[in-house]
Amino acid sequence: MTETVKISPENQITLSSDALTRLGVKAGDQVEIRSNDEGGLEIRRKRTRFSDLRGMVKLDRPVSDEELDSWAAEARGRTLGGDTGE
């Protein structure tokens, strides 16, 4: 898909609803803009990492990255080693 957009006087661009749908984003979401080896830019949906969420939930003790990963794997119904427990 190729789309031509105009840069506003405030250095902003507006993407079509089709482009937003393809990116899987909506108003208020964050995107990452990366430069590629060909001198162009790529727009990607920002992925949230567990480390980005640190501090959102208050616990009585510090939580390690390994614990967060383990909890996430458990929530997905599998262990870190890929074992589904079946």
C-alpha positions as CSV (number, residue, x, y, z in Angstrom):
1,M,0.0,0.0,0.0
2,T,1.3,3.4,-0.9
3,E,-0.3,6.6,0.5
4,T,0.6,10.2,-0.1
5,V,0.0,12.6,2.8
6,K,0.7,16.2,3.4
7,I,2.7,17.6,6.3
8,S,0.8,20.3,8.2
9,P,2.4,23.6,9.3
10,E,2.6,21.9,12.8
11,N,4.8,19.1,11.2
12,Q,1.9,16.6,11.6
13,I,0.5,14.1,9.1
14,T,-2.9,12.4,8.9
15,L,-3.2,8.8,8.0
16,S,-6.2,7.3,6.3
17,S,-8.6,5.0,8.3
18,D,-7.4,2.2,6.0
19,A,-3.7,2.8,7.0
20,L,-4.7,2.9,10.7
21,T,-6.6,-0.3,10.3
22,R,-3.6,-2.0,8.6
23,L,-1.4,-0.8,11.5
24,G,-3.9,-2.0,14.0
25,V,-4.0,1.4,15.8
26,K,-6.7,3.9,16.7
27,A,-6.7,7.5,18.0
28,G,-4.6,7.8,21.1
29,D,-2.4,4.8,20.4
30,Q,1.4,5.2,20.1
31,V,3.4,4.2,17.0
32,E,7.1,3.9,16.4
33,I,8.8,5.5,13.4
34,R,12.0,3.7,12.3
35,S,14.4,4.5,9.6
36,N,15.3,1.6,7.3
37,D,18.5,0.8,5.3
38,E,17.0,2.2,2.1
39,G,16.6,5.7,3.6
40,G,12.9,5.4,4.2
41,L,10.8,5.4,7.3
42,E,8.6,2.6,8.7
43,I,5.6,3.2,10.9
44,R,4.8,0.4,13.3
45,R,2.4,-0.1,16.2
46,K,4.3,0.3,19.5
47,R,4.5,-2.9,21.3
48,T,4.2,-2.8,25.1
49,R,6.8,-4.7,27.0
50,F,6.4,-5.8,30.6
51,S,9.2,-3.5,31.7
52,D,7.0,-0.6,30.3
53,L,4.3,-1.6,32.8
54,R,6.5,-1.6,35.8
55,G,5.0,0.4,38.7
56,M,1.4,0.1,37.5
57,V,0.6,-2.5,40.1
58,K,1.8,-1.9,43.6
59,L,3.0,-5.0,45.5
60,D,4.5,-5.4,48.9
61,R,7.8,-6.5,47.4
62,P,9.9,-5.9,44.3
63,V,9.1,-8.1,41.3
64,S,11.8,-9.5,39.0
65,D,11.7,-9.5,35.2
66,E,11.8,-13.4,35.5
67,E,8.7,-13.4,37.7
68,L,6.8,-11.1,35.2
69,D,7.8,-13.4,32.3
70,S,6.7,-16.4,34.3
71,W,3.3,-14.8,35.1
72,A,2.8,-13.8,31.5
73,A,3.6,-17.4,30.3
74,E,1.2,-18.8,32.9
75,A,-1.5,-16.4,31.8
76,R,-1.1,-17.6,28.2
77,G,-1.5,-21.2,29.5
78,R,2.1,-22.4,29.0
79,T,5.4,-22.4,30.8
80,L,8.5,-20.5,29.7
81,G,10.0,-23.7,28.3
82,G,7.1,-24.0,25.8
83,D,5.4,-26.8,27.8
84,T,1.6,-26.4,27.6
85,G,1.2,-28.8,30.5
86,E,-0.8,-31.3,28.3
